[in-house]
């Protein structure tokens, strides 16, 4: 298991765990980041990640990406 920040661009990963406070977990879940779901890192720009989750591209900052374990 590793944080999403260490995932290579273009590879699909399965979300294994979401960390952080209950508020952060709820926010990430509302964006589609749920354990068992698929996520793909599309690009990394200045520490921010553009990811594809549930067919939608979302930009998240490095701190949020570190809470998503794949």
N, C-alpha and C positions, 0 to 999 in steps of 0.2 A: 504494500500500500504506500502511496506517495501523494503529496499535495498536487493539485492541478497545475501549479506553477512550474513543476518539473516535467510535465507531459510535453512530448514533441508535437509540433504543429502537424495537422493532417491525420493524426492517429485517433481512432475512436476508442474511448475508454468507458468503463462502467463505473458509475458513482457508487462507492462503497459506504461512505459515511460523510455526514455533514457535521462540522464542529461549530463552536461558538456559542454565544448566549441564545436563549430561546427566541429573542427578537430577531437576531441574525438568521437563525435557522428558519424561522417563519418567512422572512424576506426572501431567502434563497429558494425556499420551497415554492413561493408564489411566482418566482421566475422560471420554475421548471426543474430546479436542481433537487432531485429526490433520489434516495438510495435505490439502486437497481436500474436507474435511468442511464441513457447513453449521453455522452458529452464529447465534443471534438474541439480541440483548440484550432482556431482558424488562423489567428495571427497574434503576435505580441508586439505592442507599440508602447514604448516608454514605460514598461513595467505593467501596463494594463493589458488584459487579455480579451480578445474577441473570440467568443466560443459559440458553437452551434449546439443548441439543446432543444429537443422537441421540434426540430425544423425551423427554429428561429435563431437569428444571430443576436447575441447579447454581449455588451462590453462590461467587464467587471474589473475592479482594481485588484492589485496584487494581494492586499490584505484579505479580501473576500475569497480570492482564488485559493489562498493557503488553507482556508477552512473546508474546502471541498477535497475529500480524499478519494483517489481512484486506484 
